[in-house]
Amino acid sequence: MESVHSWPYFDPEYENLSQRINPPRVSVDNTTCSDCTVVKVDSVNKPGTLLEVVQVLIDLDFAISKAYISSDGGWFMDVFHVTDQKGNKITDRNTIEFIEKALGPEGNVFKGKKKPWPGKRVGVHSVGDYTAIELIGTDRPGLLSEISAVLANLHCNVVGAEVWTHNMRVACVLYVNDDITCRAVDDPIRLLAMEEQLKNVLRGRGDDIKGARTSFSMGSTHTDRRLHQMMFDDRDYEGSGGGLDGDDFKPIITIERWAEKGYSVVNVKCKDRSKLLFDIVCTLTDMQYVVFHASIGVEGPYAIQEYYIRHMDGCTLDTQGEKERVIKCIEAAILRRVSEGVSLEVCARDRVGLLSDLTRVLRENGLSVTRAGVTTIGDQGMSVFYVRDASGIPVDSKIIETLRREIGQTVMLNVKKVPSSESTTESSRWNKNSFSFSFGSLFDRFLA
């Protein structure tokens, strides 16, 4: 491979001095554009800065319609056009102050620390009172139900969880605590028993050729990035396809070489959706590629993204094998969040075994969970399940009515069809749907 300008080395003391002399500058502008808020960030650059900035924005559930990224040399200059998930400008003063603080001189992005957004769901940032459990293995119908039943039998309450499936693989990050003390489970004997039982569930009938893995963490983690890392390490991108109907969901990805400037240029066109920019930047970062320039835009229901990258060692992608691997990995990162079928939003008073009961009802009615998110705010447990019929056919409306009866009157259930790619109008509406949701908005929908 041809060597070009490599990523500059920053001495830690010099980097701190540079930041003191030239502190990050953050601007949240609601006057320049009529239909969005413009967030500008200028700062001393270091590896991983772009991902950290994008992570702050997606943790606030912002929709990013446009972005311009430039980080040649030692300076980082980015512009993001953002709205909330309803398409409105960001006008809340507390949110604006949080952006300015998080991305500014005293923020955690440029200090290498992470601070959770107040009120965000457990499962994005978790410390102290929760034990994080990471699981990866072969997906099968009813697996989430079996996992949650094991945890309930072990007297563990699931207060947060994210579950992704792709190419017949499943990755989960679950946050649990003891049902009596409401503290993290830290007894080694109890953790060992939990690990063994969960491994047995993941192994199923013993036909998990690629193996099942379970691990525990008492610290903080960013769940979405961790799930990407787990599936990447599991090589889910080598599978035969995402199981989606038709080719409309399949991204179009090309890689060209700009020899004059020493860049590889990655072009991506795919259905737009929430967190798309984060997923691609996360994957490039974890593959040790540096984004020097990027342009992000939207044309109708499609996202058009262009990245100018080099490897951390300064080299471009010169072999066909390298290009094919990057294309496969970006495609996998995009498709991990793509779901078809029906989404079920459930709200109920939190209790031990709630997740086990909900997933058992889904399993008994022949529904397979393709993606899930579990949140806890106060004493309310909220879950989103993306489900399909286990046989792959559309979910019958009679099954939905059965679910309403079996889940019970004390649980609020909202059912939404995930729009197909055939309707541009529906697809555009789907793009603005956040995977997370607030109890207030869900409650309002049930009163409507």
Phi, psi and omega in degrees: 000146180281128180276135177234196182299125183273169178296129184293142178275134177246117172293134184305317181292319179295321180297316179297320178296317179299320180290329178288321180286318181237076183294156178302143177244129182235133178232128174247105191249120178251010183252331185295316182247142183280337188243007180201167174262135180257120178252121180245136180229123174238131181197168169298137185267149172206159181305134177090356183300314182302313181299318181296320179294312179299323180299319177300316183292319182284334176293338175272005179062035177280146170265125181258109183270329178216153174203144176232122188237132176216125182216035175294144179070217186258014183236141185245122179227115183229146175230129180235132173261115188231155170221171170281181186288352175262003178087012181264157174296161178269103184244347181296125185296321180297320179293317179298317179296323178295317178300312181298322181285316184294324183259358183269192185302325182263005183285169184274341181299316186265004175251358180078018180241163178236136177232126184290147172290125182305130178089354178290160187290147169298138183116342171263313174228124184223125179218158167075277191272004184230144173258127179270131178244126179250127182230140173213140182184195178279131181283150174200156179302135176086359185297315180298324177298317180294319180296313182292329177293319178300314182295321178296318179294334178269012177061042176246134178261128178274110182260348177196147179197150170226134182230126176238147171230145177196134178051045177066017174246152179231138175231134181228142165235118182242141177247120186232159169217171181290137185288346179262308185274342186058029178244169179299146175276113184233003178287122185302321181294318180293320178295322179296318178296319179297316181298316181296316182293321179292322177297320179297321178295316182294325180291333180058240182273010179085015183255019178279090186298320184279351176092154178243143182226143178228136176214161182237152177214136178262354185263194183264148179211152173267112192299314183299316180294321180297320179296319175300315181297318181297315182288326176296313178297330179279355178059043178295340181291350179271002180290179187269357180150163185275357179077018181270149181281128177080176183257000186293333179278340186290124181292152172255115186233128177229154178229126179238167180245127175257089189297324184300321182257355178073038178242153161261133184251117180259120178251132182231128171231125180199173175302130178287150177196170179296140173070015181297314181300316179300315184299319181287315179296322178300315181294315178299319179295314181291340175271007176072033174254144180254129176270113180270323177217152176202150175228126184239129179210177182227134173236103185061232180276002186254145172264135177242115185230140181226127183237132175256111191231161166219158173290160179305331180278003177093359183270154174266174179273102187254342181257153180296324179298318178298315181297316181297322180293317179296318179299314180298319183291320178293318178301317179297319180298324179289316188281344181299332181262355183281128181228145173239166177105233186231141172254135179247120177255121187238133177230129181204164175295132184292142176198162177295131179091359181299312179298321179299317181293317181296313182289332176294318178298319178297315181296316182294340178259016173074024180258137180253130181275120179263337177200148182207150173222132180239131180229156175226123175232113185064234179258014181253129175258130182232137183222147171238124178241125170265119189233152171225157172299137184302335180273356177096353179277161180302150181289126181287140181297332178295326178294321179299317179295323176297319178300317180301318181290316186285327180292327172107163184285338182278356180247132177270129182236126175241128183247129178226137175280129174288118187301144176281168181284357185282338183250115180295320181298312181294321180298319180297322179292322179296323182302330184268000177280125177276144177292329175267162180206161182263153178298322182299313182293323179292318180297320179299322181294326181283335178280337183294000000 
